[in-house]
Amino acid sequence: MATGELGRENLLRALTGFAQALAIDGSSYPDFVRDVIDNGRIQKFECCVELFWKHLRGCLIAEGLDVPTSPRAAFKAGLERGFIAEAEYQSVMELISDRNTCSHIYRQALIPAILARLPAHCAVMQSVIDRLPAT
């Protein structure tokens, strides 16, 4: 899944769905519906981050690089290879931090701040993907 056109297409579809979820104006909905929309956005974000780092790792491996099996190592290798710009590196690392907070720590008090960062997370993933080879 991480290498080849299928992995890229899955990632692009997931990112498109994520961007569409972010575009929903939930302000006119009841609190419960807004909560469901926000939870869906977070779930789509988590899925995109997983597909993103694994596809990046697959692209690095396809170039003959030995990349450890962790997102942070893949991002560092992506920076060294030039797939991730230096100006994006901190933002890309924040993807993992926010994904980990949502997936492993889940504290409701942290969710509003993460939701506010989701559009920037979506944009940085798209920016990096645009730089990756089609493989």
C-alpha positions in Angstrom: 0.0 0.0 0.0 2.8 2.5 0.8 4.4 2.3 -2.5 3.1 2.6 -6.0 0.2 4.4 -7.6 -2.4 2.7 -5.4 -0.9 4.1 -2.2 -0.8 7.6 -3.7 -4.3 7.4 -5.0 -5.6 6.2 -1.6 -3.8 9.1 0.1 -5.2 11.6 -2.4 -8.7 10.3 -2.0 -8.4 10.4 1.8 -7.0 14.0 1.7 -9.8 15.1 -0.6 -12.4 13.7 1.9 -10.5 15.4 4.7 -10.6 18.7 2.9 -14.3 18.3 2.2 -15.0 17.5 5.9 -13.0 20.6 6.9 -15.1 22.8 4.5 -18.4 21.9 6.3 -19.9 24.8 8.1 -21.2 23.2 11.3 -22.2 26.4 13.0 -25.9 26.1 12.3 -26.1 22.5 13.6 -26.9 21.5 17.2 -24.0 20.7 19.5 -24.4 17.0 19.1 -24.1 17.2 15.3 -21.1 19.6 15.5 -19.5 17.0 17.9 -20.1 14.3 15.3 -18.6 16.4 12.5 -15.6 17.3 14.6 -15.0 13.6 15.5 -15.3 12.7 11.8 -12.7 15.4 11.0 -10.3 14.0 13.6 -10.8 10.5 12.3 -10.1 11.6 8.7 -7.0 13.5 9.9 -5.7 10.4 11.7 -6.2 8.3 8.6 -4.5 10.8 6.4 -1.5 11.1 8.6 -1.1 7.3 8.6 -1.4 7.1 4.8 0.8 10.2 4.4 3.9 9.0 6.4 3.6 5.5 5.0 3.5 6.8 1.4 6.4 9.1 2.1 8.4 6.2 3.5 7.5 4.1 0.4 8.8 6.8 -1.9 12.0 7.0 0.1 12.5 3.2 0.0 11.8 3.3 -3.7 14.8 5.6 -4.0 16.9 3.0 -2.2 17.0 4.7 1.2 16.9 2.6 4.4 14.1 4.3 6.4 13.2 3.1 9.9 9.5 2.2 10.5 8.4 5.3 12.4 6.7 8.5 11.2 9.3 10.8 12.8 12.2 8.9 11.1 10.3 9.0 7.7 9.8 12.7 8.1 13.4 13.3 8.9 14.5 11.2 5.9 12.0 13.1 3.8 13.6 16.4 4.9 17.1 15.2 4.2 15.9 13.9 0.7 14.2 17.2 -0.1 10.7 15.9 -0.2 9.9 18.0 2.9 11.0 21.7 2.8 12.8 23.0 5.9 10.0 25.5 6.4 7.5 22.6 6.5 9.4 20.3 8.8 8.1 21.6 12.1 4.5 21.5 10.8 5.0 18.0 9.6 6.3 16.9 13.0 3.2 18.6 14.6 1.1 16.2 12.5 2.4 13.3 14.5 2.1 15.1 17.8 -1.5 16.0 17.1 -2.3 12.5 15.7 -0.8 10.9 18.8 -2.7 13.2 21.1 -6.0 12.3 19.3 -5.2 8.5 19.0 -3.4 7.7 22.2 -4.0 10.4 24.8 -7.5 11.7 23.8 -8.3 14.5 26.2 -11.3 16.5 25.3 -9.7 19.8 26.5 -7.0 19.5 23.8 -9.4 18.9 20.9 -10.4 22.5 20.1 -6.8 23.5 19.5 -6.2 20.5 17.3 -9.3 21.2 15.3 -8.1 24.7 14.7 -4.8 23.3 13.3 -6.5 20.8 10.9 -6.6 23.1 7.9 -2.9 23.8 8.2 -2.2 20.1 8.6 -4.2 19.3 5.5 -2.3 22.0 3.5 1.1 20.8 4.5 0.4 17.2 3.6 -0.9 18.3 0.2 2.2 20.5 -0.3 4.5 17.6 0.4 2.5 15.1 -1.7 2.8 17.5 -4.6 6.6 17.1 -4.4 6.7 13.3 -4.1 7.4 11.2 -7.2 4.4 9.4 -8.6 6.3 6.1 -8.2 
